[in-house]
Amino acid sequence: VNSIPKTIRMELKYFQYSDGGKKLVEAVIDYEDSCDAETETCVRNCCEYTGLNIDPTYQLIVNYRALNWVELLNLFALDPLTYVTFYIAVGLISISFGFFIWAINYILTQLRNPPPFHFVDFLRIISVAPFWGTALAMVPMGITLAFINFWLMTGYDTPDPGDGMFNFENVVMGWKGEEPDVCTGYGRIGVCFVVVGLYVNLLT
């Protein structure tokens, strides 16, 4: 808490989608060369004192870096159509591997009448059960997520700190006692979604 960084390094990662267009994707800040702001004993001797006052100067280093296609894909910075196309391509490649293995066995088999490739039967076996399992799992998950959204966002249209015990609206976000806002509710919803996701992963 009493440590003050003397060097702040900021890296801004962006998507160069055109010659003159950039979109910020991720920003990373690192605090380096920390000094003790409470006593005259400095960590790594990186501060200078005048009496009891610490030197307020610091160095800010800003780096700009354009992300490559793999990084953009992993950070979900591309448009939704790109990801739909990518996942379809991955599925087709997986199917083609299965067909390739079958073709090798079909060519090298010693059987007089080798069995045909049962594509529809295989597709039915591997797709029907996951589809129904996902559909049935979405029902309780949808109800839970809708309840969380209703629980934590009720009353944020007309925030009143005195009437927020039900959805923690009376617990303000900042140190200065700001009024509750919608961003606070969205943050709490995000935390609840993470907890629900971890619980579902534990069950499965």
C-alpha positions in Angstrom: 0.0 0.0 0.0 2.9 2.4 0.9 4.9 1.5 -2.3 5.1 4.0 -5.1 6.4 2.9 -8.6 9.0 5.0 -10.1 8.7 3.4 -13.5 5.3 2.7 -15.2 5.4 0.6 -18.3 2.2 0.5 -20.5 1.8 -1.8 -23.5 -1.1 -1.1 -25.8 -2.0 -4.0 -28.1 -4.1 -3.1 -31.1 -5.8 -4.5 -34.2 -4.6 -2.8 -37.4 -7.7 -3.5 -39.5 -6.9 -0.9 -42.2 -4.1 1.5 -43.3 -5.4 4.3 -41.1 -7.6 2.4 -38.7 -6.7 0.8 -35.3 -8.7 -0.8 -32.6 -7.5 -1.2 -29.0 -7.7 -4.8 -28.0 -5.7 -5.1 -24.7 -3.8 -2.8 -22.4 -1.2 -4.0 -19.9 0.4 -1.9 -17.2 3.5 -3.0 -15.2 4.7 -1.1 -12.1 8.5 -1.3 -11.6 11.2 0.2 -9.3 8.9 0.5 -6.3 9.9 2.9 -3.4 8.7 3.0 0.2 6.7 6.2 0.6 6.3 6.0 4.3 9.9 6.0 5.6 13.2 7.3 4.3 14.5 3.8 3.6 14.0 3.3 -0.1 13.6 -0.1 -1.9 16.5 -0.4 -4.3 17.3 3.3 -3.6 15.1 4.5 -6.3 13.8 7.7 -4.6 15.2 10.9 -3.4 14.1 12.8 -0.3 14.0 16.5 0.5 13.4 16.5 4.2 10.4 14.1 4.6 8.9 14.5 1.1 9.4 11.8 -1.5 10.4 12.8 -5.0 7.1 12.7 -7.0 8.7 12.2 -10.4 8.3 8.9 -12.3 9.0 7.5 -15.8 6.1 6.5 -18.1 7.0 4.1 -20.9 4.3 3.5 -23.5 4.8 0.7 -26.1 2.4 0.2 -29.0 2.3 -3.3 -30.6 0.2 -4.6 -33.4 -1.2 -8.1 -32.8 -0.8 -10.9 -35.3 -3.6 -13.0 -36.6 -3.2 -15.8 -34.0 -3.2 -13.3 -31.1 -6.3 -11.6 -32.5 -8.0 -14.9 -32.9 -7.2 -15.9 -29.3 -8.3 -12.5 -27.9 -11.6 -12.7 -29.8 -10.9 -9.4 -31.5 -12.2 -10.4 -34.9 -15.8 -10.3 -36.2 -18.3 -13.1 -35.3 -18.4 -14.4 -38.9 -14.7 -15.1 -38.8 -15.1 -17.4 -35.7 -18.2 -19.1 -37.2 -16.1 -19.9 -40.3 -13.1 -21.0 -38.3 -15.1 -23.4 -36.2 -16.9 -24.8 -39.2 -13.5 -25.3 -40.9 -12.1 -27.1 -37.8 -15.2 -29.4 -37.8 -14.7 -30.2 -41.5 -11.0 -30.9 -41.0 -11.9 -33.3 -38.2 -14.4 -35.1 -40.4 -11.8 -35.2 -43.3 -9.3 -36.9 -40.9 -11.9 -39.6 -40.2 -12.6 -40.1 -43.9 -8.9 -40.2 -44.7 -8.3 -43.0 -42.1 -11.3 -44.9 -43.6 -10.0 -44.5 -47.1 -6.6 -45.9 -46.1 -8.2 -48.9 -44.6 -10.5 -49.3 -47.6 -7.6 -49.3 -50.0 -5.4 -51.6 -47.9 -8.0 -54.1 -46.8 -7.9 -57.7 -47.8 -11.7 -58.1 -47.7 -13.5 -59.0 -50.9 -16.4 -56.6 -50.0 -15.2 -53.8 -47.7 -17.8 -52.0 -45.7 -18.9 -48.5 -47.0 -18.4 -45.3 -45.1 -21.4 -44.8 -42.9 -21.2 -41.0 -42.6 -24.8 -40.4 -41.7 -24.8 -43.1 -39.0 -21.6 -41.8 -37.5 -22.9 -38.2 -37.5 -26.1 -39.4 -35.8 -24.1 -41.2 -33.1 -21.8 -38.2 -32.3 -24.2 -35.3 -32.7 -27.6 -36.3 -31.3 -26.6 -36.9 -27.7 -24.5 -33.8 -27.3 -27.2 -31.7 -28.9 -29.9 -32.9 -26.5 -27.5 -32.7 -23.5 -26.6 -29.1 -24.3 -30.3 -28.2 -24.9 -31.4 -29.7 -21.6 -28.5 -28.1 -19.7 -29.3 -24.7 -21.0 -32.8 -24.7 -19.3 -31.5 -24.6 -15.7 -28.6 -22.4 -16.7 -30.8 -19.9 -18.5 -33.2 -19.7 -15.4 -30.2 -19.2 -13.1 -28.6 -16.5 -15.3 -31.9 -14.7 -15.7 -32.5 -14.8 -11.9 -29.0 -13.3 -11.3 -29.6 -10.5 -13.8 -33.0 -9.7 -12.2 -31.6 -10.0 -8.7 -28.6 -7.6 -9.2 -30.0 -5.2 -11.7 -33.4 -4.5 -10.0 -33.7 -0.8 -9.0 -30.7 0.5 -10.9 -32.9 2.6 -13.2 -33.7 4.7 -10.1 -30.9 4.0 -7.7 -31.6 4.7 -4.0 -28.8 3.7 -1.6 -31.4 3.3 1.2 -33.3 0.6 -0.5 -30.5 -1.7 -1.8 -30.2 -4.5 0.8 -31.8 -7.0 -1.6 -29.3 -6.5 -4.4 -26.3 -4.9 -2.6 -27.2 -1.5 -4.2 -26.4 0.2 -0.9 -22.8 -1.0 -1.2 -21.0 1.6 -3.3 -18.2 0.8 -5.6 -15.6 3.5 -4.9 -13.8 4.9 -1.9 -15.4 8.3 -2.1 -18.9 7.1 -1.6 -20.2 7.4 -5.1 -23.8 6.6 -5.9 -24.4 3.1 -7.3 -24.4 2.9 -11.0 -25.2 0.3 -13.7 -21.5 -0.6 -14.2 -21.3 -1.8 -10.6 -24.3 -4.1 -11.2 -22.8 -5.5 -14.4 -19.5 -6.2 -12.5 -21.4 -8.1 -9.8 -23.3 -10.0 -12.5 -19.9 -11.0 -14.1 -18.6 -12.3 -10.7 -21.8 -14.4 -10.3 -21.5 -15.8 -13.8 -17.9 -16.9 -13.1 -19.0 -18.6 -9.9 -21.8 -20.4 -11.6 -19.5 -21.5 -14.4 -17.0 -22.9 -11.9 -19.7 -24.7 -10.1 -21.0 -26.2 -13.4 -17.5 -27.3 -14.3 -17.2 -29.0 -10.9 -20.4 -30.9 -11.4 -19.4 -32.1 -14.9 
